[in-house]
Amino acid sequence: MLQVNGVHTSYGHIEALRGIDLEVREGEIVALIGANGAGKSTLLMTICGNPRATRGSIVFDGRDITRMQTHEIVRLGIAQSPEGRRIFPRMTVLENLQMGAVSSDPKFFAADLDRIYRLFPILQARQTQRSGTLSGGEQQMLSIGRALMSRPRLLLLDEPSLGLAPLIVRQIFDVIRDINREQRVTVFLVEQNAYHALKLAHRGYVLVNGAIAMTGTGAELLASPEIRAAYLEGGTQVGAG
């Protein structure tokens, strides 16, 4: 479904991504883990067209999207829940969800809204509340729900567990599993919580200093001594070997 081929991305003279090759197959959950500053968020933003890849190509469902505008990419069926949530704090929960549905056919709105409320019942209870007054976990649920309102085939999730209590983290990851299994949405997950991400994922990639260092199934990476030392036992980075 998604193929990233030799992608380089730069911020001025600083190269953030250095020849990224990866793929996300239809129906999968694929995790991308790595230390702070490794380039994980940059990769997701590059897939969405901002910033643009300086070299290489990004192909979605057989179509080259490397030079497309972000709104065109969204209409093809890619949605992102960004790092930091980036909800509209002065808008209500319902208004945020309406914003997510802008690129979708209005005839699906009622059914899609009901689907989001089934996934996240608390959002229905808070639908008239200003989003900036929600808890961190509720804001994360809203960010994911807003992305789903565009009816994506591929959902990009950037650090969905960041800053959340362990119980809420488990709830969020349970919902991600349900989105993938029951709604058949393919998921590309960027996450610092390597244990939760790799336990959930079918496959995973490890990003180090802007380059892919390791890849394997979620189970294989969880069992790797390098991964355990770097991400599961207090370490910060895996070697590029």
Secondary structure, 3 states (H helix, E strand, C coil): CEEEEEEEEEECCEEEEEEEEEEECCCCEEEEECCCCCCHHHHHHHHCCCCCCCEEEEEECCEECCCCCHHHHHHHCEEEECCCCCCCCCCEHHHHHHHHCCCCCHHHHHHHHHHHHHHCHHHHHCCCCEHHHCCHHHHHHHHHHHHHCCCCCEEEEECCCCCCCHHHHHHHHHHHHHHHHHCCCEEEEECCCHHHHHHHCCEEEEEECCEEEEEEEHHHHHHCHHHHHHHHCCCCCCCCC
